[in-house]
């Protein structure tokens, strides 16, 4: 059977099928598929000129921009592995990822030049390549490099196919050192197919890419699926609520994926208006638990906020809740996508009964090939032939899944399992709440008890007693936190997930 070409071939084909369609919008810059393919070819040839070969690792440290998209696709054409780096981390943290992956070249945005130089000093990086300078008179190394090349397709050492390793996506690393999930080009292809089948993507769709592209959500939701379908990717450099609301309206956005924190910040912004979402047919949240109260807040504005579920290791999509059930089954992540299988199992890999809690395990062609240089972790993750997500879930009679909690975030109080997400949902029902997270802390009597860390909306007042009284009417006694603390914004990683390990370090006492 002939091998299917890799995802770099998408632009080659699009430059023939829909050459004049708008592919990417980055601020004032607009690129057709013909133009984008030409730029990607020139970048690929430039990288070859710098000695980059098939199988090499290339790192990138940048905010969202068209050059990021070009780098993703150029590495795909060359059978090179891309290592996206989180610019919110320190050079010391990033150095682990660069050294672990063995990347020799770093492409970086000029805003991050100090971090790039420090990173080179701490790692085995041999060369730095700077992206565009924005009108500061220092020239433009990236554009000059591209102009020196031809538009012709690069000739890679090996012809990339769907099995070719493409992205090493380092997991959040909320405990211990992060692991590099190796995603093949096929993982991105099947992610695009799954989402297209589920949501009916077409060339008429316009996606607002606001999630950082160093995170798998910024790449797979829905940047690469749009390039596959011939749609348009509108890039926002970084999330700013006012700018996001403006782009949704002025760019006629039809697809918008964000994390729960983004939707919280948007609806609390003074410029929020329902009209910004008039043309957005898919409004979806994932990456972190979505408070049921927030779904209803959007519903009150006649906006259907859907829940999705994914992870870095799945490129990233695993399940989505059907739009028609978004309100009725708020809190559920829905069913596994077309080419994903999902089960909820016990410690012996036996399916648990309907509505019982077990671990969510999955399999499908969109999953990672391995953890980079971690055969032990790979073997553990795929024990029993299924990928272990580390999420506790339950499945209802319809096959819809609900994530109960991360296994590591669940705690046991007086012998009873407490799932913080359930307690957080109850706290979110208080209208004064902006953000909340519940953690388990040590207790001499009960082993562990809950502690609620709460962020109030601007100008609101609330007491600990008021929160606890509210919960007493809604939760069993053992689920109610022993204490409530009011604080500033919660620490989050790039995926919008609250860093509960950080909270535990700062709030480890009742």
C-alpha positions in Angstrom: 0.0 0.0 0.0 1.4 3.4 -1.0 2.2 5.7 1.9 0.0 8.8 2.4 2.0 12.0 2.1 2.6 14.0 5.3 0.7 17.2 6.2 3.2 19.5 4.5 1.6 18.3 1.3 -1.6 20.1 2.3 -0.2 23.5 1.3 1.3 22.1 -1.9 -2.1 20.9 -2.8 -4.0 24.0 -1.6 -1.7 26.2 -3.7 -3.2 24.3 -6.7 -6.8 23.8 -5.6 -7.5 27.1 -3.9 -4.5 29.3 -4.6 -6.3 32.7 -4.1 -8.2 31.8 -1.0 -7.2 33.5 2.2 -5.1 31.2 4.3 -3.7 33.3 7.2 -4.4 36.7 8.6 -1.8 38.2 11.0 -2.6 41.8 11.9 -2.4 43.8 8.7 -0.8 41.0 6.8 -2.9 38.6 4.7 -1.7 35.6 2.9 -3.3 33.4 0.2 -2.6 29.7 0.0 -0.3 30.3 -3.0 1.7 32.9 -1.0 1.8 30.9 2.2 3.0 27.8 0.3 5.7 29.8 -1.4 6.9 31.2 1.9 6.9 27.8 3.6 9.0 26.4 0.7 11.5 29.2 1.0 11.8 28.7 4.7 12.2 24.9 4.3 15.0 25.5 1.7 16.6 28.0 4.0 16.6 25.6 6.8 18.2 23.0 4.6 20.9 25.6 3.8 21.6 25.8 7.5 22.2 22.1 7.7 18.8 21.0 9.0 18.1 17.3 8.0 15.3 14.9 8.3 14.9 13.7 11.9 16.6 16.8 13.4 14.8 18.7 16.1 14.1 22.4 15.6 12.9 24.6 18.6 10.8 27.7 18.4 10.2 30.4 21.0 7.6 32.8 19.8 4.2 34.4 20.4 1.5 33.6 17.7 2.4 34.9 14.2 2.3 33.7 10.6 6.0 32.7 10.9 5.0 30.2 13.6 2.5 28.6 11.1 5.2 28.6 8.4 7.7 26.9 10.7 5.1 24.2 11.6 4.5 23.5 7.9 8.2 23.8 6.8 9.3 21.2 9.4 6.5 19.0 8.1 7.8 19.2 4.6 11.3 18.4 5.7 10.5 15.4 8.1 12.0 17.6 10.9 10.6 17.5 14.5 9.4 20.8 15.9 9.9 21.6 19.6 7.5 24.4 20.6 8.7 26.3 23.7 6.5 28.0 26.2 7.7 31.6 26.3 6.1 32.0 29.8 8.7 29.7 31.3 12.2 30.8 32.5 15.3 30.0 30.4 16.3 27.5 33.1 13.0 25.6 32.6 13.2 25.8 28.8 16.8 24.5 28.9 15.6 21.1 30.0 13.3 20.8 27.0 16.0 21.9 24.5 18.7 19.6 26.0 16.2 16.7 26.3 15.1 17.0 22.7 18.5 17.6 21.3 17.4 20.7 19.3 20.4 22.4 17.7 18.6 25.5 16.2 16.2 27.9 17.9 13.8 30.2 15.9 12.7 33.0 18.1 10.6 36.2 18.1 12.6 39.4 18.7 10.5 40.2 21.8 12.0 37.1 23.4 15.7 37.8 22.3 17.0 38.0 25.9 15.5 34.6 26.8 16.9 33.1 23.5 20.4 34.3 24.3 20.2 32.9 27.8 18.9 29.7 26.5 21.8 29.3 24.0 24.2 29.7 26.9 22.5 27.0 28.9 22.0 24.4 26.1 23.5 22.6 23.2 21.9 25.1 20.7 24.3 25.9 17.9 22.3 28.6 16.1 19.7 31.2 16.7 17.4 32.5 13.9 15.3 35.6 14.7 11.8 36.2 13.3 10.7 39.5 12.0 11.5 42.8 13.6 8.5 45.1 13.7 9.6 48.4 12.2 12.4 49.1 14.6 15.0 49.7 11.9 17.2 46.7 12.8 16.4 44.8 9.6 14.6 41.5 9.2 16.8 38.4 9.3 13.9 36.0 8.7 12.5 37.8 5.6 16.0 38.3 4.1 16.6 34.6 4.6 13.4 33.8 2.8 14.1 36.2 -0.1 17.4 34.5 -0.8 15.5 31.2 -1.6 13.3 30.0 -4.5 9.6 29.1 -4.4 10.3 25.5 -5.4 9.3 22.6 -3.2 12.2 21.5 -0.9 13.7 18.1 -1.5 13.9 16.4 1.9 16.3 13.5 2.8 13.2 11.3 3.2 9.7 11.8 2.0 7.5 12.6 4.9 4.4 10.4 5.4 1.7 10.3 8.1 4.0 8.1 10.3 6.8 10.7 10.3 7.4 12.1 13.7 6.6 15.9 13.6 6.0 17.6 17.0 7.6 17.0 20.4 5.0 18.6 22.6 6.2 18.9 26.2 3.5 18.3 28.7 2.7 20.9 31.3 5.0 19.3 33.9 2.8 20.2 36.9 4.7 17.5 38.8 8.3 16.7 38.1 10.1 17.3 34.8 7.9 17.6 31.7 7.7 14.7 29.2 7.9 15.2 25.4 4.9 13.7 23.7 6.0 12.7 20.1 3.2 13.4 17.7 3.3 12.1 14.2 2.1 14.0 11.2 -0.7 11.4 11.1 -1.8 12.5 14.6 -2.5 16.0 13.3 -4.2 14.5 10.2 -6.6 12.4 12.2 -7.2 15.3 14.6 -8.3 17.3 11.6 -10.5 14.5 10.2 -12.1 13.9 13.6 -13.0 17.6 14.1 -14.2 18.0 10.5 -16.5 15.0 10.9 -17.8 16.3 14.2 -18.3 19.9 13.4 -18.6 20.0 9.7 -15.6 22.3 8.9 -15.4 23.8 5.4 -13.3 26.1 3.4 -15.8 28.9 4.4 -14.8 28.7 8.0 -12.6 31.3 9.7 -10.9 30.3 12.9 -9.6 32.8 15.5 -6.3 31.3 16.8 -5.9 32.8 20.3 -4.5 29.9 22.2 -0.7 30.0 22.2 0.9 27.9 19.5 3.5 26.5 21.9 0.5 24.6 23.2 -1.2 21.8 21.2 -4.5 23.7 21.4 -3.0 26.5 19.5 -1.9 24.1 16.7 -4.8 21.6 16.6 -7.7 23.8 17.6 -8.2 24.7 14.8 -5.1 26.0 13.0 -4.1 22.8 11.2 -7.6 21.6 10.5 -8.3 24.9 8.8 -5.2 24.5 6.6 -6.4 21.0 5.7 -9.9 22.2 4.8 -8.8 25.4 3.0 -10.3 27.7 5.6 -8.8 30.8 7.1 -6.7 31.2 10.3 -6.9 34.6 12.0 -4.0 34.9 14.4 -4.1 36.8 17.6 -0.6 37.4 19.0 -1.6 36.8 22.6 -5.0 36.8 24.4 -6.3 40.3 25.2 -10.1 40.2 25.9 -10.9 43.6 24.1 -8.9 42.6 21.0 -10.5 39.1 20.9 -14.0 40.6 21.0 -13.0 43.0 18.2 -11.5 40.3 16.0 -14.5 38.0 16.4 -16.7 40.7 14.9 -14.4 42.4 12.3 -12.9 39.2 10.9 -16.3 37.4 10.6 -15.0 34.5 12.8 -17.0 31.3 12.6 -14.9 29.0 14.8 -13.6 30.0 18.3 -11.9 27.7 20.7 -10.7 28.9 24.1 -10.1 27.6 27.6 -12.5 28.3 30.4 -10.4 31.2 31.8 -10.7 33.0 28.4 -14.5 32.7 28.4 -14.6 33.9 32.0 -12.4 37.0 31.2 -14.5 37.8 28.1 -17.9 37.8 29.7 -16.6 39.8 32.6 -15.0 42.4 30.3 -16.9 45.8 30.1 -16.8 45.6 26.3 -18.5 42.2 26.1 -21.5 42.1 23.7 -23.5 39.3 22.3 -23.1 40.7 18.8 -19.4 39.8 18.7 -20.5 36.2 18.4 -23.2 36.6 15.8 -21.3 34.7 13.1 -19.5 32.3 15.4 -21.2 28.9 14.8 -18.8 26.9 17.0 -17.9 28.4 20.5 -16.0 25.7 22.3 -14.0 25.4 25.6 -11.5 22.8 26.6 -8.2 22.3 28.3 -9.6 22.8 31.8 -12.9 22.1 33.6 -15.7 24.4 32.3 -18.0 25.6 35.1 -21.6 24.8 34.5 -22.6 28.2 35.7 -20.5 29.8 32.9 -22.3 27.7 30.3 -25.6 29.2 31.6 -24.1 32.7 31.7 -23.4 32.4 27.9 -26.7 30.7 27.3 -28.4 33.8 28.9 -26.7 35.8 26.1 -28.0 33.4 23.5 -24.5 31.9 23.0 -24.1 28.1 23.0 -20.8 27.3 24.8 -19.8 23.7 24.0 -17.5 21.6 26.1 -14.6 19.7 24.4 -11.9 17.5 25.8 -8.4 16.7 24.7 -4.8 16.5 25.7 -1.3 17.1 24.3 -0.9 13.4 23.7 -3.9 13.2 21.4 -3.1 16.1 19.1 -5.3 17.1 21.0 -9.0 16.2 20.4 -10.7 13.3 22.2 -14.4 14.1 22.8 -16.9 16.9 22.3 -20.4 17.5 23.6 -23.0 17.8 20.9 -24.2 21.4 20.5 -27.8 20.5 21.0 -26.9 19.0 24.4 -24.5 21.8 25.5 -27.0 23.2 28.1 -29.0 20.0 28.9 -25.8 18.1 29.7 -23.6 21.0 30.8 -20.5 19.5 32.6 -20.2 16.6 30.3 -17.5 16.4 27.6 -19.7 14.3 25.3 -18.7 11.3 23.3 -15.4 10.2 21.8 -14.8 11.5 18.3 -15.2 9.4 15.2 -11.8 7.8 15.2 -11.3 7.7 18.9 -12.3 4.8 21.2 -12.9 5.5 24.9 -13.5 3.3 27.9 -13.9 3.9 31.7 -12.1 1.2 33.6 -11.0 0.1 37.0 -7.4 -0.8 38.1 -7.7 -4.2 36.4 -8.7 -2.6 33.1 -12.3 -3.9 33.4 -15.1 -1.6 32.3 -16.9 -0.1 35.3 -20.7 0.0 35.4 -22.6 2.9 33.8 -22.3 6.1 35.8 -19.6 4.6 38.0 -16.2 6.4 38.3 -13.1 4.9 36.8 -10.1 6.0 34.7 -10.7 7.2 31.2 -8.5 5.2 28.7 -8.4 5.8 25.0 -7.0 4.6 21.7 -6.9 5.9 18.2 -4.6 7.1 15.3 -4.4 10.6 16.7 -2.4 9.5 19.8 1.3 10.1 20.4 3.9 7.6 19.2 5.9 7.7 22.4 7.3 9.9 25.1 10.7 11.2 23.8 13.5 9.2 25.4 11.2 7.8 28.0 10.4 4.2 27.2 9.4 3.6 30.8 6.8 6.4 30.7 5.5 5.2 27.3 5.1 1.6 28.5 3.3 2.8 31.6 1.0 5.1 29.7 0.0 2.3 27.2 -0.4 -0.4 29.8 -3.0 -2.9 28.6 -2.9 -1.6 25.0 -4.9 1.6 25.8 -3.6 5.1 26.6 -4.2 6.0 30.3 -5.3 9.7 30.5 -5.0 10.0 34.2 -8.5 11.4 34.3 -11.3 10.0 36.5 -14.5 9.9 34.5 -18.0 8.3 34.3 -20.0 7.3 31.3 -23.8 7.7 31.2 -26.2 5.3 29.4 -26.0 7.5 26.2 -22.2 7.1 26.1 -21.6 10.7 27.1 -18.6 11.2 29.4 -18.1 13.4 32.3 -14.6 14.1 33.7 -14.8 13.9 37.5 -11.3 14.9 38.3 -7.6 14.4 37.6 -6.6 11.3 39.5 -3.9 13.3 41.3 -6.3 16.1 42.3 -8.8 13.8 44.0 -8.3 13.6 47.7 -9.7 11.3 50.4 -11.4 12.8 53.5 -12.4 10.4 56.2 -12.3 7.5 53.8 -14.5 9.2 51.2 -13.4 10.3 47.8 -13.7 14.1 47.2 -13.6 15.4 43.6 -12.7 19.1 43.7 -14.4 19.8 40.4 -17.7 19.0 41.9 -17.1 21.4 44.8 -15.8 24.1 42.5 -19.0 23.8 40.4 -21.1 24.4 43.5 -19.0 27.5 44.5 -19.3 28.9 41.0 -23.0 29.1 41.6 -22.4 32.1 43.8 -22.6 35.2 41.5 -19.8 37.0 43.3 -17.2 34.4 42.2 -14.7 35.0 39.4 -12.4 32.0 39.9 -12.1 29.2 42.4 -10.0 26.1 43.0 -10.4 23.4 45.7 -7.3 21.5 46.9 -6.8 18.8 49.5 -4.6 19.6 52.5 -3.4 17.3 55.3 -5.6 17.0 58.4 -4.9 15.1 61.6 -8.4 13.9 62.1 -9.7 13.2 58.6 -6.4 12.6 56.7 -7.2 15.3 54.2 -9.8 18.1 54.0 -10.7 20.6 51.3 -9.6 24.2 51.1 -11.3 26.5 48.7 -9.1 29.3 47.1 -11.5 31.9 45.8 -11.1 35.0 43.6 -14.0 37.5 43.7 -15.3 39.6 40.9 -14.2 43.2 41.0 -16.1 45.2 43.6 -17.8 42.1 45.1 -17.7 41.2 48.8 -18.2 37.7 50.3 -17.3 36.0 53.6 -16.0 32.6 54.3 -19.2 31.8 56.3 -21.3 32.8 53.3 -19.4 30.4 51.0 -19.6 27.5 53.5 -23.3 28.2 54.2 -24.0 28.1 50.5 -22.2 24.7 50.2 -24.0 23.1 53.1 -27.3 23.3 51.2 -25.7 21.6 48.2 -23.0 19.1 49.2 -22.5 16.2 51.6 -20.7 17.3 54.8 -17.4 15.5 53.9 -17.2 17.4 50.6 -17.4 20.8 52.1 -14.0 22.6 52.5 -12.8 23.1 56.0 -11.6 26.6 55.0 -12.0 29.3 52.4 -9.3 31.8 51.5 -9.7 34.9 49.2 -6.9 35.7 46.9 -5.8 37.3 43.6 -5.8 35.6 40.2 -5.1 31.9 40.3 -1.8 30.6 38.8 -2.4 28.8 35.5 -0.4 27.1 32.9 -0.5 27.9 29.1 -3.5 25.6 28.7 -5.5 27.6 31.2 -5.4 24.9 33.8 -5.0 26.0 37.4 -1.7 24.9 38.8 -2.9 23.2 41.9 0.6 22.1 42.9 1.5 25.8 43.3 -1.7 26.4 45.3 -0.8 23.4 47.6 2.6 24.9 48.2 1.1 28.2 49.3 -2.0 27.0 51.1 -0.9 23.8 52.7 -2.5 24.6 56.1 -6.2 24.8 57.0 
